[in-house]
C-alpha cells in the first residue's frame, strides 16, 4: 500500500518538525520529544498537558495554544509516550500553579502518566490527573481496563483550556474535568480498517456489506460486526447505542497531593435524557470525505430532535483520527451554562481556532 512517507522510523520526527515549521508559535524539544507553546509557562495559570500515541492527528499536538493545551507528548505510532517525555514537558509548562494531565483511558497511557505524576510530585511539582473514558462501545478492550478514551478528549481540552485561562485552580480544573468526562459519550464505526505504516496492510478486513460497529481508534474491535446498508441506518444505530449505554459506573484513581498517594473514587455516568443540551462532534476517523461527515451530522440532528436533545454547538471534521481509517465517530457532550461559556471562549491552536 502506497504511503506518503520516507522511512517508517522517521515518520514521527518528520511530522513533528513539519508541525512546528508550519506553526512557529510551537516549540519542539527533540530528546525527550515533546511540544509546548512558545509562551509557556504562562504566569498565574495552571499548565495543561496531554499526549498519546501518534496517528490520531491533530490530537494532541494540534491543540497546543491559547485556550487549550500548553504542551503535548507524542508517542510512537499508536504507542504511549514515555514518563520522561511527560516529566520534561510538565516542567516546561509549569508556572508554579501546577500541571493538569489529561489522560485517555488506554493502559499504556495510564501507567506512564501515573508514573510521571508520582515523579513530578517527588520533584516538587503540583500535579493532578483527569481520565477520559467516553467510548460506550466496550467496557474492557484489548488496550484498556474500562471504557476507552476517544474524541471527548478534544472537547475536554477546549473546556478545561478556557477554564485555565480564566484562572481556575488545579483542584477546580480536576472537578470540572471529571464533570466533563462524566457527561461525554462517544461511538465509532469503521467501513475500512486503517493501515499502520510498519505493518503495510490493513489491520483487519471488512466485506463491502459489513461495518465494525464500535471500533476503537487503533482499529481494535467494538461491539460486533454488523451489516452495512446506508447512512441513515448507521447513524440511527449509533445514536441509539449512545442513548442506551449512557449509564456507567467505575472506580478511578486520583493523585492525592496532600498524602502523596493514589486514592480511588467512584464515578458515575448518567444517560442522556429528553431536554438535555449537548455539543455534538461528528469526527472523521481518517479517510471519510467531509461531504459524508456533513450528511452524518444532518441525520444526527434529526435523531437528536426526535429524541429531545438540543444541539447547542457542533464540530464536524477531523479531530481525533486513526490514520487512514474509513469511518466516523459521534460524540455527544451534555453541557450547562458554565460549559457553554467556556466553549465559546477564544481558542487559537493549529487545529481549532475562533474568537469570541
Secondary structure as GFF3:
##gff-version 3
##sequence-region A 1 356
A	DSSP	three_ten_helix	8	10	.	.	.	ID=ss1
A	DSSP	alpha_helix	11	22	.	.	.	ID=ss2
A	DSSP	beta_strand	26	29	.	.	.	ID=ss3
A	DSSP	beta_strand	34	37	.	.	.	ID=ss4
A	DSSP	beta_strand	47	54	.	.	.	ID=ss5
A	DSSP	three_ten_helix	61	63	.	.	.	ID=ss6
A	DSSP	beta_strand	65	66	.	.	.	ID=ss7
A	DSSP	beta_strand	71	77	.	.	.	ID=ss8
A	DSSP	alpha_helix	83	93	.	.	.	ID=ss9
A	DSSP	beta_strand	99	104	.	.	.	ID=ss10
A	DSSP	alpha_helix	107	122	.	.	.	ID=ss11
A	DSSP	beta_strand	127	132	.	.	.	ID=ss12
A	DSSP	alpha_helix	152	165	.	.	.	ID=ss13
A	DSSP	alpha_helix	170	182	.	.	.	ID=ss14
A	DSSP	beta_strand	184	192	.	.	.	ID=ss15
A	DSSP	beta_strand	210	213	.	.	.	ID=ss16
A	DSSP	beta_strand	224	227	.	.	.	ID=ss17
A	DSSP	alpha_helix	231	244	.	.	.	ID=ss18
A	DSSP	beta_strand	248	256	.	.	.	ID=ss19
A	DSSP	beta_strand	261	269	.	.	.	ID=ss20
A	DSSP	beta_strand	277	284	.	.	.	ID=ss21
A	DSSP	alpha_helix	290	307	.	.	.	ID=ss22
A	DSSP	beta_strand	310	317	.	.	.	ID=ss23
A	DSSP	beta_strand	326	334	.	.	.	ID=ss24
A	DSSP	alpha_helix	337	343	.	.	.	ID=ss25
A	DSSP	beta_strand	347	349	.	.	.	ID=ss26
A	DSSP	beta_strand	353	354	.	.	.	ID=ss27
###
